[in-house]
Amino acid sequence: SRVHAHRHTDTDTDKNTSKTQEHNHNHNKKHKHKHSHKRKHYHTPPTHTHTQELELELSKLRGENAKVRAEEETHWNREALAMSEQKLSDVEKKLSESEGRREEAE
């Protein structure tokens, strides 16, 4: 009976491990975007790295943009601001495009 009990626990743990493995497998397949409750307003699309890069760039640009706005307005400043706004909207467009592609893909 000891052997039987041993086998019993074995199948139990096996069942569990295969379940967790399966879960992890699905989890990776789904590109984790169902699991980012940290940033509720935005879940990461499958174009994971690309979008993340865009988001990083976007926040960097926003920071620069705010800095430029904060400075006194000069000729240079106006040009810098215009460029910075242009870049910002470019990146935002790219971001929403990659979002749109994700919607279609699902």
Backbone as a printed PyTorch tensor [residue, N CA C, xyz], in Angstrom:
tensor([[[  0.8470,  -1.2130,   0.0000],
         [  0.0000,   0.0000,   0.0000],
         [  0.8720,   1.2490,   0.0000]],

        [[  2.0840,   1.1200,   0.5850],
         [  2.9720,   2.2710,   0.5740],
         [  3.2890,   2.6500,  -0.8730]],

        [[  3.5810,   1.6350,  -1.6860],
         [  3.9020,   1.8820,  -3.0840],
         [  2.7210,   2.5590,  -3.7590]],

        [[  1.5340,   2.0610,  -3.4650],
         [  0.3460,   2.6430,  -4.0810],
         [  0.2370,   4.1180,  -3.6960]],

        [[  0.4010,   4.4110,  -2.4300],
         [  0.2830,   5.7830,  -1.9700],
         [  1.3060,   6.6520,  -2.6930]],

        [[  2.4910,   6.1040,  -2.8320],
         [  3.5500,   6.8430,  -3.5070],
         [  3.1250,   7.1710,  -4.9330]],

        [[  2.6220,   6.1430,  -5.6200],
         [  2.2190,   6.3630,  -7.0000],
         [  1.1120,   7.4180,  -7.0410]],

        [[  0.2380,   7.3410,  -6.0870],
         [ -0.8890,   8.2710,  -6.0470],
         [ -0.3870,   9.7210,  -5.9900]],

        [[  0.5140,   9.9960,  -5.0580],
         [  1.0150,  11.3670,  -4.9730],
         [  1.7340,  11.7430,  -6.2590]],

        [[  2.4180,  10.7520,  -6.8480],
         [  3.1210,  11.0360,  -8.0990],
         [  2.1810,  11.5540,  -9.1700]],

        [[  1.0840,  10.8350,  -9.3990],
         [  0.1760,  11.2750, -10.4510],
         [ -0.3930,  12.6460, -10.0920]],

        [[ -0.6400,  12.8610,  -8.8090],
         [ -1.1400,  14.1720,  -8.4060],
         [ -0.1850,  15.2770,  -8.8180]],

        [[  1.0690,  15.1390,  -8.4240],
         [  2.0150,  16.2010,  -8.7740],
         [  2.1690,  16.2880, -10.2750]],

        [[  2.1630,  15.1430, -10.9440],
         [  2.2800,  15.1650, -12.4010],
         [  1.1480,  15.9660, -13.0150]],

        [[ -0.0540,  15.6800, -12.5420],
         [ -1.2020,  16.3920, -13.0690],
         [ -0.9780,  17.9000, -12.8930]],

        [[ -0.5540,  18.2500, -11.6910],
         [ -0.3430,  19.6710, -11.4330],
         [  0.7320,  20.2850, -12.3110]],

        [[  1.8540,  19.5670, -12.4250],
         [  2.9270,  20.1610, -13.2270],
         [  2.4890,  20.3000, -14.6660]],

        [[  1.8090,  19.2610, -15.1920],
         [  1.4300,  19.3830, -16.6000],
         [  0.4160,  20.5180, -16.7410]],

        [[ -0.4210,  20.6900, -15.7230],
         [ -1.3790,  21.7820, -15.8040],
         [ -0.6540,  23.1300, -15.8140]],

        [[  0.2940,  23.2780, -14.8990],
         [  1.0000,  24.5640, -14.8820],
         [  1.8000,  24.7610, -16.1580]],

        [[  2.4050,  23.6820, -16.6660],
         [  3.1530,  23.8190, -17.9050],
         [  2.2340,  24.2580, -19.0190]],

        [[  1.0720,  23.6210, -19.0790],
         [  0.1080,  23.9710, -20.1010],
         [ -0.2740,  25.4310, -19.9500]],

        [[ -0.5210,  25.8230, -18.7060],
         [ -0.8990,  27.2020, -18.4390],
         [  0.1930,  28.1510, -18.9140]],

        [[  1.4200,  27.8570, -18.5400],
         [  2.5150,  28.7230, -18.9650],
         [  2.6170,  28.7760, -20.4650]],

        [[  2.3670,  27.6390, -21.0950],
         [  2.4470,  27.5860, -22.5420],
         [  1.4140,  28.5330, -23.1490]],

        [[  0.1840,  28.4060, -22.7090],
         [ -0.8650,  29.2820, -23.2180],
         [ -0.5430,  30.7250, -22.9140]],

        [[ -0.0330,  30.9050, -21.7220],
         [  0.2820,  32.2300, -21.2360],
         [  1.2580,  32.9170, -22.1890]],

        [[  2.2910,  32.1690, -22.5750],
         [  3.2740,  32.7520, -23.4860],
         [  2.6800,  32.9640, -24.8690]],

        [[  1.8240,  32.0390, -25.2740],
         [  1.2600,  32.1230, -26.6070],
         [  0.4320,  33.4080, -26.7250]],

        [[ -0.2280,  33.7660, -25.6410],
         [ -1.1040,  34.9230, -25.6720],
         [ -0.3350,  36.2330, -25.5320]],

        [[  0.9650,  36.1670, -25.5080],
         [  1.8090,  37.3640, -25.3940],
         [  1.5060,  38.1860, -24.1600]],

        [[  1.0130,  37.5220, -23.1060],
         [  0.8560,  38.1710, -21.8170],
         [ -0.0720,  39.3760, -21.8040]],

        [[ -0.6840,  39.7690, -22.9480],
         [ -1.3530,  41.0520, -22.8240],
         [ -2.6490,  41.0110, -22.0330]],

        [[ -3.0660,  39.8140, -21.6580],
         [ -4.2310,  39.7570, -20.7850],
         [ -3.8200,  39.9840, -19.3280]],

        [[ -2.5270,  39.9650, -19.0770],
         [ -2.0880,  39.9350, -17.6880],
         [ -1.4650,  41.2150, -17.1920]],

        [[ -1.5670,  42.2920, -17.9570],
         [ -0.8830,  43.4780, -17.4710],
         [ -1.8590,  44.3580, -16.7210]],

        [[ -2.2600,  43.9260, -15.5150],
         [ -3.2060,  44.7650, -14.7850],
         [ -2.5000,  45.9740, -14.2140]],

        [[ -1.1790,  46.0030, -14.3190],
         [ -0.4750,  47.1590, -13.7870],
         [ -0.8490,  48.4030, -14.5710]],

        [[ -1.0450,  48.2220, -15.8910],
         [ -1.4010,  49.3890, -16.6850],
         [ -2.7500,  49.1210, -17.3210]],

        [[ -3.7960,  49.3460, -16.5340],
         [ -5.1260,  48.9550, -16.9830],
         [ -5.4870,  49.5800, -18.3200]],

        [[ -5.0810,  50.8270, -18.5240],
         [ -5.5630,  51.5480, -19.6890],
         [ -4.9430,  51.0280, -20.9750]],

        [[ -3.9650,  50.1540, -20.8670],
         [ -3.2670,  49.7940, -22.0870],
         [ -2.7210,  48.3980, -21.9830]],

        [[ -3.2750,  47.4390, -22.7240],
         [ -2.6240,  46.1500, -22.6590],
         [ -1.7090,  45.9590, -23.8540]],

        [[ -0.6300,  45.2400, -23.5750],
         [  0.4230,  45.1260, -24.5720],
         [ -0.0030,  44.2310, -25.7120]],

        [[ -0.0120,  44.7310, -26.9210],
         [ -0.3480,  43.9010, -28.0740],
         [  0.7650,  42.9180, -28.4110]],

        [[  0.4650,  41.9420, -29.2600],
         [  1.4760,  40.9590, -29.6520],
         [  2.7170,  41.5710, -30.2840]],

        [[  2.5510,  42.7380, -30.9040],
         [  3.7380,  43.4010, -31.4490],
         [  4.4770,  44.0060, -30.2750]],

        [[  4.7790,  43.1180, -29.3440],
         [  5.1810,  43.4820, -27.9910],
         [  6.3390,  44.4820, -27.9650]],

        [[  7.5030,  44.0270, -28.4500],
         [  8.6830,  44.8790, -28.3320],
         [  8.5000,  46.1660, -29.1130]],

        [[  7.9280,  46.0380, -30.3190],
         [  7.7580,  47.2110, -31.1650],
         [  6.9160,  48.2610, -30.4450]],

        [[  5.7860,  47.8270, -29.9120],
         [  4.8980,  48.7690, -29.2410],
         [  5.5620,  49.3430, -28.0080]],

        [[  6.2590,  48.4890, -27.2720],
         [  6.9310,  48.9810, -26.0750],
         [  7.9450,  50.0560, -26.4400]],

        [[  8.6830,  49.8100, -27.5090],
         [  9.6500,  50.8160, -27.9550],
         [  8.9320,  52.1180, -28.2690]],

        [[  7.8220,  51.9880, -28.9880],
         [  7.0530,  53.1780, -29.3450],
         [  6.5740,  53.9000, -28.0970]],

        [[  6.0930,  53.1280, -27.1250],
         [  5.5980,  53.7510, -25.9010],
         [  6.7270,  54.4820, -25.1810]],

        [[  7.8840,  53.8150, -25.1180],
         [  9.0330,  54.4480, -24.4910],
         [  9.3680,  55.7490, -25.1940]],

        [[  9.4150,  55.6720, -26.5170],
         [  9.7640,  56.8440, -27.2950],
         [  8.7390,  57.9360, -27.0580]],

        [[  7.4830,  57.5190, -26.9980],
         [  6.4030,  58.4720, -26.7980],
         [  6.5800,  59.2030, -25.4760]],

        [[  6.8570,  58.4500, -24.4060],
         [  6.9650,  59.1290, -23.1220],
         [  8.2060,  60.0070, -23.0860]],

        [[  9.2550,  59.5610, -23.7860],
         [ 10.4570,  60.3920, -23.8510],
         [ 10.1290,  61.7000, -24.5760]],

        [[  9.4620,  61.5650, -25.7170],
         [  9.0940,  62.7420, -26.5040],
         [  8.1840,  63.6610, -25.7030]],

        [[  7.2510,  63.0600, -24.9690],
         [  6.3550,  63.8880, -24.1590],
         [  7.1390,  64.6810, -23.1390]],

        [[  8.1400,  64.0140, -22.5500],
         [  8.9660,  64.7000, -21.5760],
         [  9.7100,  65.8640, -22.2060]],

        [[ 10.3240,  65.6000, -23.3690],
         [ 11.0520,  66.6590, -24.0600],
         [ 10.1020,  67.7850, -24.4370]],

        [[  8.9530,  67.3980, -24.9250],
         [  7.9490,  68.3540, -25.3400],
         [  7.5860,  69.2790, -24.1780]],

        [[  7.3530,  68.6760, -23.0150],
         [  7.0010,  69.4710, -21.8440],
         [  8.1390,  70.4120, -21.4650]],

        [[  9.3650,  69.8960, -21.5890],
         [ 10.5200,  70.7210, -21.2500],
         [ 10.5940,  71.9290, -22.1810]],

        [[ 10.4190,  71.6690, -23.4780],
         [ 10.4930,  72.7500, -24.4540],
         [  9.3940,  73.7750, -24.1780]],

        [[  8.2100,  73.2800, -23.8600],
         [  7.1040,  74.1850, -23.5580],
         [  7.4180,  75.0670, -22.3540]],

        [[  8.1200,  74.4720, -21.3940],
         [  8.3650,  75.1840, -20.1470],
         [  9.3540,  76.3340, -20.3470]],

        [[ 10.2110,  76.1950, -21.3580],
         [ 11.2070,  77.2440, -21.5730],
         [ 10.5440,  78.4730, -22.1870]],

        [[ 11.2560,  79.5760, -22.1030],
         [ 10.6910,  80.7860, -22.7010],
         [ 10.6030,  80.6080, -24.2100]],

        [[  9.6590,  81.2930, -24.8100],
         [  9.4670,  81.0880, -26.2350],
         [ 10.4620,  81.9150, -27.0210]],

        [[ 11.2600,  81.2100, -27.7980],
         [ 12.2000,  81.8890, -28.6830],
         [ 11.9780,  81.3240, -30.0740]],

        [[ 12.6540,  81.8640, -31.0390],
         [ 12.5550,  81.3380, -32.3890],
         [ 12.9570,  79.8580, -32.3960]],

        [[ 14.1120,  79.5820, -31.7370],
         [ 14.5890,  78.2080, -31.6720],
         [ 13.5400,  77.3390, -31.0000]],

        [[ 13.0030,  77.8640, -29.9290],
         [ 12.0560,  77.0990, -29.1430],
         [ 10.8360,  76.7170, -29.9720]],

        [[ 10.3290,  77.6750, -30.7380],
         [  9.1430,  77.3780, -31.5430],
         [  9.4320,  76.2660, -32.5340]],

        [[ 10.6090,  76.3210, -33.1490],
         [ 10.9440,  75.2600, -34.1070],
         [ 11.0860,  73.9190, -33.4090]],

        [[ 11.7560,  73.9530, -32.2750],
         [ 11.9470,  72.7120, -31.5300],
         [ 10.5950,  72.1380, -31.1300]],

        [[  9.7090,  73.0060, -30.6970],
         [  8.3910,  72.5540, -30.2730],
         [  7.6410,  71.9350, -31.4510]],

        [[  7.6910,  72.6180, -32.5890],
         [  7.0030,  72.0960, -33.7690],
         [  7.5370,  70.7220, -34.1300]],

        [[  8.8700,  70.5820, -34.0990],
         [  9.4680,  69.2820, -34.4210],
         [  9.0370,  68.2350, -33.4100]],

        [[  9.0600,  68.6460, -32.1590],
         [  8.7340,  67.7040, -31.1080],
         [  7.2750,  67.2660, -31.2110]],

        [[  6.3850,  68.2130, -31.5350],
         [  4.9760,  67.8570, -31.7140],
         [  4.8210,  66.9020, -32.8980]],

        [[  5.5550,  67.1990, -33.9650],
         [  5.4900,  66.3650, -35.1590],
         [  5.9000,  64.9350, -34.8290]],

        [[  7.0420,  64.8230, -34.1350],
         [  7.5270,  63.4930, -33.7620],
         [  6.5030,  62.7870, -32.8930]],

        [[  5.9590,  63.5480, -31.9480],
         [  4.9820,  62.9730, -31.0440],
         [  3.8120,  62.3850, -31.8200]],

        [[  3.2660,  63.1620, -32.7470],
         [  2.0810,  62.6620, -33.4320],
         [  2.4470,  61.4920, -34.3410]],

        [[  3.6700,  61.5150, -34.8920],
         [  4.1150,  60.3630, -35.6910],
         [  4.0790,  59.0930, -34.8570]],

        [[  4.7080,  59.1910, -33.6900],
         [  4.8020,  58.0080, -32.8440],
         [  3.4150,  57.5810, -32.3840]],

        [[  2.5800,  58.5560, -32.0600],
         [  1.2250,  58.2080, -31.6270],
         [  0.4780,  57.4970, -32.7470]],

        [[  0.6990,  57.9660, -33.9670],
         [  0.0300,  57.3390, -35.1030],
         [  0.5100,  55.8900, -35.2420]],

        [[  1.8260,  55.7140, -35.1790],
         [  2.3820,  54.3670, -35.2810],
         [  1.7940,  53.4630, -34.2080]],

        [[  1.7150,  54.0220, -33.0050],
         [  1.1950,  53.2400, -31.8900],
         [ -0.2320,  52.8130, -32.1780]],

        [[ -1.0720,  53.7300, -32.5930],
         [ -2.4670,  53.3630, -32.7850],
         [ -2.6030,  52.4200, -33.9710]],

        [[ -1.6920,  52.5320, -34.9280],
         [ -1.7300,  51.5830, -36.0400],
         [ -1.4130,  50.1790, -35.5590]],

        [[ -0.3990,  50.0600, -34.7220],
         [ -0.0660,  48.7190, -34.2430],
         [ -1.1810,  48.2020, -33.3360]],

        [[ -1.8710,  49.1020, -32.6610],
         [ -3.0420,  48.7110, -31.8890],
         [ -4.1340,  48.1940, -32.8210]],

        [[ -4.3780,  48.9280, -33.9050],
         [ -5.4170,  48.5430, -34.8490],
         [ -5.1490,  47.1800, -35.4430]],

        [[ -3.8940,  46.9400, -35.7950],
         [ -3.5320,  45.6390, -36.3470],
         [ -3.8340,  44.5420, -35.3490]],

        [[ -3.5750,  44.8130, -34.0870],
         [ -3.8220,  43.8020, -33.0740],
         [ -5.3090,  43.4750, -33.0170]],

        [[ -6.1530,  44.4910, -33.0310],
         [ -7.5900,  44.2610, -32.9740],
         [ -8.0230,  43.3300, -34.0990]],

        [[ -7.5060,  43.5730, -35.3040],
         [ -7.8780,  42.7330, -36.4310],
         [ -7.3720,  41.3110, -36.2400]],

        [[ -6.1860,  41.2030, -35.6900],
         [ -5.5590,  39.8880, -35.5770],
         [ -6.3190,  38.9950, -34.6020]],

        [[ -6.9560,  39.5860, -33.6170],
         [ -7.6030,  38.7450, -32.5990],
         [ -8.9460,  38.2080, -33.0500]]])
